[in-house]
Amino acid sequence: MDVARADASSEGATMVQPRRPALSWGVKIRRKLKSVAPFQGRFRPMVGQCCHQCTPQSLGMKLLCNSPPLGFQNLTCVNETHTRYRGWLVRRVCCMLFVWDREVHLSHSGDRRHNVLASERVKQALSTTCGSGETRPTELMMPEVTGYFGRLLDLTETFISPTLLRLVSWVMLKFFSLIFCSVQLNLNQMGALHRATRQKTPIIYVCVRQSPVDHALICLTLFCHNLRVPYTLYPAQVQQTWLRSILKRLGVILLPKETDSERDAEMDSLYSPVMTSFIGELLREGAGLSVGVSAGGGQGGQWLARVRQAITDGLVPNVNVVPVAVSYDCLPRHFIHPKTSLMSALRFVVSLLKGDHRGSVRIHFAQAFSLKEMCESGKCRVDGGRPLQELLLSAVLHERMDSIFGTKDVSWILPPSVMPELTPAERQQTIALTLHLMYSSTKSMAVMSTSLVACLLLHKHHKGVRVSALCRDICWLLEEVLFRNTDVGYGGSLVGLVHHALSMLRPHLLIAAAPPTREPVIVPRPNPESLLTLSQHCDLLTHIFIHAAVGACAISAMLREVVGCGGGGDLEFDVVLGQDELMEKILQLTHLLSPGYIPPCQTAHGFALDAVDCLVQCGVLVMEEVQRETPMCDFMKRQGVLSWRTSDNPDQSSDSDCDEPDAQSYKLSQPSQCPEMLFFLCSLLSAQLRALCWTLESLRYLPLPITETACVSQLHMHLKNRAQLDKVHYESSSIDLVRMALRTFIDLGVLIEDTREDVYLDIGPLFTQCENKEKLLQFFSQFLYK
């Protein structure tokens, strides 16, 4: 990248005008850095262990044990040592020989179509659709039912062709070697996966949906390691007949042609019974499945419900589940937007030939656990959840904290319209399983170098940073990540790390040289695309630091209240914070988090306790000891501690405020230095909180009532206009944050759903008053870092 003029916010940065031929920015950075020893020689955390609360027996099997480290393997690097042959000719065709030596488990459709048609579940659905009390032969059904039903049955004839699988695997190895510089696998995890397959139990691979290439990487990895390739559940629509025919022979289960999305398919009364019977037949044959889940709309949970139904029906005694984490340095744009134009596809091919977007990939296979054990343990459950408006509205409108102690209901992840045959208990169990797998898959992800650099540039040095300071902060952030038992997806020297990360992020950065040393200064490009991309790279670090981030935002809210009580001015950091009040603030913010941050086996109160402990461990807070001889009320008045008296037992009231028992309290560890760390943690959640504020302010521009799809589209436009008007905070205008904010407002009762024809949204009766909207806006704003 040529040296560009930095943003005006980087004072003193000027363009370099060399008299001799200009050096590239990469060479300049390398000259400014000092070579250091590799990072990973010191410590590598063990990731992917199953939950000790929900699956203690699976954890005790020690499939993922502390065996000697076997290192990593680059999946796309195939040479003659991976084959049984040697010689100069073998070196030229080693990839083809390697693929043809792989073991492929035979998988034919056989009588699967007949078995699905003969199942009681399908017969009952057919009789209901045909309007008759008994099932009639297929050829005597109504023509429209027969045609659509016949195409549904065609989906059950999906199988895996060994020859086609080998050929496509060879093509994918070549293709992935072009778009990725490496696809790294942990060989210890692959060994644990081999041991899990010896149990002769079907395996379900579950990943968080990021791109269409996720499932291809998972299947290719299993194929190259002689493991059974699973059937893949692909959620997008494919209309091309030739492509559907190829994918059908590769074990890809597609959507019917008549539907545009998973949600539309699940609304059909015949689709769900056929797919439930189909999944049961696959598991009975011993085949595995590759499922993607997503927190945005709860996609993927219905397939986990069908797997559980197969165990309940007795088709299989048990199923093992393996969370899979796929981490990318940088996703090629072609995979982020599958429906690209011809010119975009040509530009993508040109970028491949030029070597652009050659980031690395790290794939982690977590420890396999028993699905039956998790369901029977009773720890993974969400049946005690309460609506969000019951938890928060009293605190928002009346400042009453007695209702915040509870768990948020997330039944919208698997609504009653999807698989209506499920009982309430089965539905709640499936929701809990989906949440736990989203949490486990995300927790197993490796942090890539681009994520570290993007996080520092967006949340700590948004006005620009010298490369030497950036390197120091990368070392600090790396230690924080490793301390939280999270692996990183890179190795080597600091020089290589910084150079690679900046190379991957170079379209989104400005680089200038600052006098007098002409040291490179790096600034994020102030445009929507660049800031949204950097924000996407930061998502994983937000999950890793979520306890500290929530706690820091709660501290910031309490400090603002101290300023408000004192008549305004700057924040005062030398104050004492009461534990009960800090816990209340943390609980309030915890209920606003999206699904996937907290496992269902942990309560919100337990999360709040962990958040306080995390702040103490990372050095933000220290416990304040209060002298017993000093009355608590006098101490609080002198020290400015923020505290409100609460009592669970009204009979134990007292006329004197000084009769309260001693409570734990905390202070910032270093008031003069701690704000930098505190503000960094607060900034991690600023995009989500700002999106809530902007969305609430934009509701007045909507022509209510309005359909949910139109509401998302118009709110997204308003948020983009707001960011464009302010010229900052473009990261708060993403479509995912708009959907998150809309779901929060529906749960809070700000918007109510009307499903008589289509899903229409209208303002809730409680929030027709401007006063209540203002109170809700203040509630969101108190946690927002400014």
JOMOGI-V223690 format. One record per residue. RES is the residue in three letters. PSI is psi as a letter, one per 30 degrees, with the letter a starting at -180 (NA if undefined). D_LAST is the distance of its C-alpha to the last C-alpha in Angstrom with 2 decimals. Layout:
((RES;PSI;D_LAST) (RES;PSI;D_LAST))
//
This chain:
((MET;k;32.80) (ASP;l;33.47) (VAL;k;31.26) (ALA;l;28.82) (ARG;k;26.96) (ALA;l;23.36) (ASP;l;20.45) (ALA;f;20.22) (SER;f;17.00) (SER;j;19.41) (GLU;k;21.19) (GLY;f;24.81) (ALA;k;25.30) (THR;l;28.56) (MET;k;30.99) (VAL;k;33.86) (GLN;i;37.28) (PRO;k;39.78) (ARG;f;43.45) (ARG;l;44.54) (PRO;k;43.58) (ALA;k;39.85) (LEU;l;38.73) (SER;l;36.44) (TRP;f;32.88) (GLY;e;33.92) (VAL;e;36.69) (LYS;e;34.48) (ILE;e;32.03) (ARG;e;35.03) (ARG;f;36.48) (LYS;f;33.38) (LEU;l;33.22) (LYS;k;35.66) (SER;k;37.37) (VAL;l;36.64) (ALA;l;38.23) (PRO;k;37.18) (PHE;e;34.30) (GLN;g;36.12) (GLY;f;39.12) (ARG;e;37.48) (PHE;k;36.15) (ARG;j;35.84) (PRO;l;34.68) (MET;j;36.76) (VAL;l;34.90) (GLY;g;36.23) (GLN;k;38.02) (CYS;l;38.49) (CYS;k;37.17) (HIS;f;39.13) (GLN;e;38.78) (CYS;e;39.74) (THR;i;42.22) (PRO;e;43.71) (GLN;e;47.04) (SER;e;45.58) (LEU;e;43.60) (GLY;f;46.87) (MET;f;48.65) (LYS;h;46.71) (LEU;e;46.84) (LEU;i;43.86) (CYS;l;45.29) (ASN;i;44.80) (SER;l;47.42) (PRO;k;47.67) (PRO;k;45.03) (LEU;f;46.58) (GLY;a;43.93) (PHE;l;42.59) (GLN;k;44.35) (ASN;j;43.46) (LEU;e;44.65) (THR;f;45.34) (CYS;j;47.41) (VAL;k;50.95) (ASN;a;54.01) (GLU;f;57.62) (THR;f;56.88) (HIS;g;55.39) (THR;l;58.77) (ARG;g;62.29) (TYR;l;63.70) (ARG;l;63.76) (GLY;l;64.78) (TRP;e;63.74) (LEU;e;63.96) (VAL;e;61.83) (ARG;f;59.06) (ARG;f;58.94) (VAL;g;58.94) (CYS;e;57.33) (CYS;e;54.45) (MET;e;56.97) (LEU;e;59.10) (PHE;e;56.15) (VAL;e;55.12) (TRP;f;58.73) (ASP;f;59.12) (ARG;k;56.27) (GLU;k;57.32) (VAL;k;56.57) (HIS;k;57.20) (LEU;k;59.30) (SER;j;57.72) (HIS;l;59.84) (SER;e;59.29) (GLY;b;62.86) (ASP;g;63.39) (ARG;e;59.69) (ARG;e;59.99) (HIS;e;62.94) (ASN;e;61.27) (VAL;e;58.18) (LEU;f;60.45) (ALA;f;62.53) (SER;k;59.67) (GLU;e;59.71) (ARG;e;56.09) (VAL;e;56.87) (LYS;e;60.17) (GLN;e;58.56) (ALA;e;55.93) (LEU;e;58.75) (SER;e;60.87) (THR;e;58.02) (THR;e;57.28) (CYS;f;61.01) (GLY;g;61.57) (SER;l;64.34) (GLY;f;64.92) (GLU;l;66.17) (THR;k;64.99) (ARG;l;67.02) (PRO;l;67.66) (THR;e;65.12) (GLU;f;67.54) (LEU;g;68.19) (MET;l;64.56) (MET;k;63.15) (PRO;e;62.69) (GLU;e;58.96) (VAL;e;58.34) (THR;e;60.62) (GLY;e;58.97) (TYR;e;55.40) (PHE;e;56.50) (GLY;e;58.49) (ARG;e;55.48) (LEU;e;53.53) (LEU;f;56.38) (ASP;e;56.29) (LEU;f;52.86) (THR;f;54.53) (GLU;g;56.76) (THR;k;53.93) (PHE;l;55.17) (ILE;j;54.67) (SER;j;57.18) (PRO;e;57.77) (THR;e;58.87) (LEU;e;56.02) (LEU;e;53.49) (ARG;e;54.84) (LEU;e;54.83) (VAL;e;51.27) (SER;e;50.10) (TRP;e;51.73) (VAL;e;50.00) (MET;e;46.58) (LEU;e;47.13) (LYS;e;47.86) (PHE;e;45.00) (PHE;f;42.34) (SER;f;43.67) (LEU;e;42.82) (ILE;f;39.24) (PHE;k;38.27) (CYS;f;39.23) (SER;l;39.67) (VAL;j;39.45) (GLN;k;39.33) (LEU;k;40.83) (ASN;j;41.05) (LEU;f;44.80) (ASN;e;44.53) (GLN;e;42.80) (MET;e;45.49) (GLY;e;48.14) (ALA;e;46.65) (LEU;e;46.67) (HIS;e;50.33) (ARG;e;51.12) (ALA;e;49.42) (THR;f;51.59) (ARG;f;54.73) (GLN;f;54.16) (LYS;h;55.37) (THR;k;52.54) (PRO;k;50.59) (ILE;k;47.12) (ILE;j;44.06) (TYR;k;41.38) (VAL;k;37.93) (CYS;l;34.92) (VAL;k;31.54) (ARG;k;31.98) (GLN;e;30.35) (SER;l;33.08) (PRO;f;36.82) (VAL;f;37.72) (ASP;e;36.70) (HIS;e;39.99) (ALA;e;42.03) (LEU;e;40.78) (ILE;e;41.48) (CYS;e;44.98) (LEU;e;45.81) (THR;e;44.86) (LEU;e;47.08) (PHE;e;49.88) (CYS;f;49.90) (HIS;g;50.16) (ASN;h;53.06) (LEU;l;51.10) (ARG;k;51.68) (VAL;k;49.57) (PRO;l;47.94) (TYR;k;47.94) (THR;k;44.63) (LEU;j;43.01) (TYR;k;41.53) (PRO;f;39.30) (ALA;l;39.43) (GLN;k;42.35) (VAL;j;45.02) (GLN;f;47.55) (GLN;k;49.70) (THR;e;52.94) (TRP;e;53.67) (LEU;e;50.23) (ARG;e;50.48) (SER;e;53.91) (ILE;e;52.67) (LEU;e;49.69) (LYS;e;52.01) (ARG;f;54.22) (LEU;g;51.32) (GLY;g;50.42) (VAL;k;47.48) (ILE;j;47.38) (LEU;l;46.31) (LEU;l;45.47) (PRO;l;48.32) (LYS;f;48.70) (GLU;f;48.45) (THR;l;44.84) (ASP;f;41.63) (SER;l;39.42) (GLU;e;39.71) (ARG;e;38.70) (ASP;e;41.56) (ALA;e;44.02) (GLU;f;43.24) (MET;f;44.02) (ASP;k;47.63) (SER;f;50.05) (LEU;f;52.00) (TYR;e;49.27) (SER;e;47.97) (PRO;e;51.47) (VAL;e;52.59) (MET;e;49.55) (THR;e;49.76) (SER;e;53.43) (PHE;e;52.75) (ILE;e;50.18) (GLY;e;52.65) (GLU;e;55.39) (LEU;e;53.31) (LEU;e;52.48) (ARG;e;56.13) (GLU;f;57.11) (GLY;g;54.85) (ALA;l;52.41) (GLY;l;48.71) (LEU;k;45.71) (SER;j;42.47) (VAL;k;39.79) (GLY;k;36.22) (VAL;l;33.69) (SER;k;30.35) (ALA;f;27.71) (GLY;e;26.85) (GLY;g;30.04) (GLY;g;31.86) (GLN;k;34.24) (GLY;f;36.81) (GLY;e;37.29) (GLN;e;40.54) (TRP;e;42.16) (LEU;e;41.47) (ALA;e;43.06) (ARG;e;46.10) (VAL;e;46.40) (ARG;e;46.41) (GLN;e;48.96) (ALA;e;51.25) (ILE;e;51.28) (THR;e;51.94) (ASP;f;54.80) (GLY;g;56.37) (LEU;e;56.23) (VAL;k;54.67) (PRO;e;54.60) (ASN;l;51.15) (VAL;k;48.45) (ASN;k;46.29) (VAL;k;42.66) (VAL;j;40.91) (PRO;k;37.13) (VAL;k;36.58) (ALA;k;33.46) (VAL;k;33.36) (SER;k;30.80) (TYR;k;30.63) (ASP;e;29.58) (CYS;k;29.28) (LEU;k;30.84) (PRO;k;33.21) (ARG;f;32.16) (HIS;e;35.58) (PHE;f;34.85) (ILE;e;31.47) (HIS;i;33.23) (PRO;e;36.81) (LYS;i;38.02) (THR;l;37.87) (SER;l;40.32) (LEU;e;43.27) (MET;e;41.72) (SER;e;38.59) (ALA;e;40.97) (LEU;e;42.92) (ARG;e;39.85) (PHE;e;39.02) (VAL;e;42.58) (VAL;e;42.36) (SER;e;39.17) (LEU;e;41.11) (LEU;e;43.94) (LYS;f;41.64) (GLY;g;40.03) (ASP;l;36.49) (HIS;g;34.18) (ARG;i;36.28) (GLY;l;33.78) (SER;l;34.87) (VAL;k;34.87) (ARG;k;35.03) (ILE;k;36.69) (HIS;k;36.74) (PHE;j;39.25) (ALA;l;38.42) (GLN;k;41.22) (ALA;k;43.33) (PHE;l;43.48) (SER;k;45.81) (LEU;e;44.58) (LYS;e;47.27) (GLU;e;46.20) (MET;e;42.57) (CYS;e;43.73) (GLU;f;46.26) (SER;f;44.21) (GLY;g;42.39) (LYS;e;39.15) (CYS;j;37.39) (ARG;l;37.08) (VAL;g;34.79) (ASP;f;37.42) (GLY;g;35.86) (GLY;l;32.64) (ARG;k;31.57) (PRO;k;29.91) (LEU;e;26.15) (GLN;f;26.69) (GLU;e;28.95) (LEU;e;26.40) (LEU;f;23.32) (LEU;e;24.56) (SER;e;25.95) (ALA;e;22.69) (VAL;e;20.79) (LEU;e;23.46) (HIS;g;25.36) (GLU;h;23.20) (ARG;k;26.06) (MET;g;25.48) (ASP;f;29.05) (SER;g;28.61) (ILE;f;25.69) (PHE;j;28.09) (GLY;a;29.38) (THR;k;29.08) (LYS;k;27.71) (ASP;k;30.44) (VAL;h;30.14) (SER;f;33.59) (TRP;f;32.39) (ILE;e;32.54) (LEU;i;36.33) (PRO;l;37.13) (PRO;f;40.70) (SER;f;41.56) (VAL;k;41.47) (MET;i;44.56) (PRO;f;45.71) (GLU;f;48.47) (LEU;k;46.13) (THR;l;46.40) (PRO;e;43.29) (ALA;e;43.60) (GLU;e;43.88) (ARG;e;40.91) (GLN;e;38.67) (GLN;e;40.01) (THR;e;39.25) (ILE;e;35.64) (ALA;e;35.25) (LEU;e;36.93) (THR;e;34.68) (LEU;e;31.50) (HIS;e;33.02) (LEU;e;34.02) (MET;e;30.63) (TYR;e;29.18) (SER;e;32.10) (SER;e;32.03) (THR;e;28.33) (LYS;f;28.75) (SER;f;31.72) (MET;k;29.99) (ALA;k;29.94) (VAL;k;26.90) (MET;l;27.82) (SER;e;27.12) (THR;e;25.19) (SER;e;22.74) (LEU;e;22.10) (VAL;e;21.67) (ALA;e;19.48) (CYS;e;17.13) (LEU;e;16.89) (LEU;e;16.49) (LEU;e;13.79) (HIS;f;11.65) (LYS;e;12.71) (HIS;h;14.36) (HIS;f;13.00) (LYS;g;14.37) (GLY;l;17.67) (VAL;k;19.68) (ARG;l;23.32) (VAL;e;25.46) (SER;e;26.56) (ALA;e;23.08) (LEU;e;22.43) (CYS;e;25.69) (ARG;e;24.90) (ASP;e;21.69) (ILE;e;23.74) (CYS;e;26.26) (TRP;e;23.73) (LEU;e;22.16) (LEU;e;25.74) (GLU;e;26.78) (GLU;e;23.94) (VAL;e;25.01) (LEU;e;28.66) (PHE;f;28.04) (ARG;g;26.85) (ASN;h;30.21) (THR;k;29.03) (ASP;l;31.18) (VAL;l;30.27) (GLY;h;32.09) (TYR;l;33.19) (GLY;l;35.25) (GLY;a;36.55) (SER;l;35.36) (LEU;e;31.98) (VAL;e;33.34) (GLY;e;34.27) (LEU;e;31.02) (VAL;e;28.83) (HIS;e;31.36) (HIS;e;31.68) (ALA;e;27.97) (LEU;e;27.43) (SER;e;30.61) (MET;e;29.38) (LEU;g;25.99) (ARG;e;27.51) (PRO;f;27.31) (HIS;g;23.51) (LEU;l;23.14) (LEU;k;23.99) (ILE;k;25.99) (ALA;l;27.09) (ALA;k;28.96) (ALA;k;27.64) (PRO;l;30.34) (PRO;f;32.30) (THR;f;32.56) (ARG;h;31.60) (GLU;k;29.55) (PRO;k;27.80) (VAL;k;24.11) (ILE;k;22.35) (VAL;k;19.59) (PRO;k;18.62) (ARG;k;20.29) (PRO;i;18.05) (ASN;l;19.91) (PRO;e;19.51) (GLU;e;22.22) (SER;e;21.04) (LEU;e;17.44) (LEU;e;18.86) (THR;e;21.47) (LEU;e;19.24) (SER;e;17.20) (GLN;e;20.62) (HIS;f;21.57) (CYS;f;18.64) (ASP;e;19.72) (LEU;e;22.27) (LEU;f;20.10) (THR;e;17.76) (HIS;e;21.07) (ILE;e;22.14) (PHE;g;19.13) (ILE;e;18.62) (HIS;e;19.81) (ALA;e;17.59) (ALA;e;14.48) (VAL;e;15.30) (GLY;e;16.14) (ALA;e;13.01) (CYS;e;10.92) (ALA;e;13.73) (ILE;e;13.55) (SER;e;9.92) (ALA;e;11.22) (MET;e;14.27) (LEU;e;12.83) (ARG;e;11.17) (GLU;e;14.67) (VAL;e;16.24) (VAL;e;14.46) (GLY;e;15.55) (CYS;f;19.01) (GLY;g;19.27) (GLY;g;18.73) (GLY;a;15.23) (GLY;a;14.19) (ASP;l;12.11) (LEU;k;11.51) (GLU;j;14.97) (PHE;f;15.54) (ASP;i;19.33) (VAL;l;19.81) (VAL;k;21.86) (LEU;k;20.65) (GLY;k;23.41) (GLN;e;24.17) (ASP;e;25.03) (GLU;e;21.84) (LEU;e;19.80) (MET;e;22.07) (GLU;e;21.58) (LYS;e;17.81) (ILE;e;18.42) (LEU;e;21.17) (GLN;e;19.20) (LEU;e;16.68) (THR;e;19.72) (HIS;f;21.44) (LEU;f;18.78) (LEU;k;19.39) (SER;l;21.73) (PRO;k;25.28) (GLY;f;26.02) (TYR;f;23.54) (ILE;k;25.94) (PRO;l;29.74) (PRO;f;31.84) (CYS;g;33.80) (GLN;k;30.83) (THR;l;29.75) (ALA;e;26.23) (HIS;e;27.15) (GLY;e;28.31) (PHE;e;25.08) (ALA;e;23.19) (LEU;e;25.71) (ASP;e;25.28) (ALA;e;21.50) (VAL;e;22.18) (ASP;e;24.93) (CYS;e;22.83) (LEU;e;20.30) (VAL;e;23.41) (GLN;e;25.04) (CYS;g;22.29) (GLY;g;22.15) (VAL;e;18.81) (LEU;l;20.78) (VAL;k;24.28) (MET;k;26.53) (GLU;k;27.26) (GLU;k;30.95) (VAL;k;31.96) (GLN;k;35.44) (ARG;e;37.83) (GLU;f;39.64) (THR;k;36.56) (PRO;k;36.02) (MET;e;32.77) (CYS;e;31.99) (ASP;e;32.63) (PHE;e;30.61) (MET;e;27.56) (LYS;e;28.04) (ARG;e;28.37) (GLN;f;25.59) (GLY;g;22.98) (VAL;k;22.77) (LEU;j;20.99) (SER;k;23.86) (TRP;k;25.62) (ARG;k;29.23) (THR;k;30.18) (SER;k;33.69) (ASP;f;35.14) (ASN;j;38.60) (PRO;f;38.98) (ASP;f;42.47) (GLN;h;41.18) (SER;l;39.47) (SER;k;40.01) (ASP;f;40.25) (SER;k;38.64) (ASP;f;35.01) (CYS;f;36.30) (ASP;g;38.23) (GLU;k;35.25) (PRO;l;35.69) (ASP;k;33.69) (ALA;l;30.57) (GLN;k;28.61) (SER;l;25.51) (TYR;l;23.09) (LYS;l;21.33) (LEU;k;18.99) (SER;e;21.60) (GLN;i;20.69) (PRO;f;18.27) (SER;f;18.50) (GLN;f;17.95) (CYS;e;16.32) (PRO;e;12.59) (GLU;e;12.92) (MET;e;14.37) (LEU;e;12.13) (PHE;e;8.90) (PHE;e;11.21) (LEU;e;12.32) (CYS;e;9.11) (SER;f;8.40) (LEU;f;11.95) (LEU;g;11.40) (SER;e;8.32) (ALA;e;11.05) (GLN;e;13.20) (LEU;e;10.98) (ARG;e;9.85) (ALA;e;13.60) (LEU;e;14.62) (CYS;e;12.86) (TRP;e;14.27) (THR;e;17.56) (LEU;e;18.00) (GLU;f;17.58) (SER;f;20.04) (LEU;f;22.71) (ARG;f;24.22) (TYR;f;25.28) (LEU;k;27.32) (PRO;i;31.11) (LEU;k;31.49) (PRO;l;33.42) (ILE;k;32.61) (THR;l;33.45) (GLU;e;30.95) (THR;e;31.40) (ALA;e;30.93) (CYS;e;27.88) (VAL;e;26.15) (SER;e;27.28) (GLN;e;26.17) (LEU;e;22.73) (HIS;e;22.28) (MET;e;23.41) (HIS;e;21.05) (LEU;e;17.96) (LYS;e;19.32) (ASN;e;19.99) (ARG;e;16.51) (ALA;e;15.12) (GLN;e;18.09) (LEU;e;17.51) (ASP;f;13.95) (LYS;g;15.21) (VAL;l;12.16) (HIS;h;11.11) (TYR;f;14.83) (GLU;f;14.62) (SER;g;13.54) (SER;g;16.86) (SER;l;19.41) (ILE;e;22.42) (ASP;e;22.04) (LEU;e;18.68) (VAL;e;20.38) (ARG;e;23.26) (MET;e;21.17) (ALA;e;19.46) (LEU;e;22.94) (ARG;e;24.52) (THR;e;22.03) (PHE;e;22.84) (ILE;e;26.53) (ASP;e;26.44) (LEU;f;24.70) (GLY;g;27.30) (VAL;e;25.09) (LEU;k;27.41) (ILE;k;30.99) (GLU;k;33.27) (ASP;j;36.73) (THR;h;38.93) (ARG;e;42.24) (GLU;d;42.57) (ASP;l;39.36) (VAL;j;35.98) (TYR;k;34.63) (LEU;k;31.36) (ASP;l;31.15) (ILE;k;28.87) (GLY;l;29.58) (PRO;e;31.48) (LEU;f;29.00) (PHE;g;26.19) (THR;f;28.38) (GLN;k;27.23) (CYS;f;24.17) (GLU;e;23.47) (ASN;e;23.07) (LYS;e;20.77) (GLU;e;18.50) (LYS;e;18.66) (LEU;e;17.81) (LEU;e;14.76) (GLN;e;13.58) (PHE;e;14.60) (PHE;e;12.44) (SER;f;9.28) (GLN;f;9.87) (PHE;f;9.34) (LEU;k;6.24) (TYR;k;3.81) (LYS;NA;0.00))
//
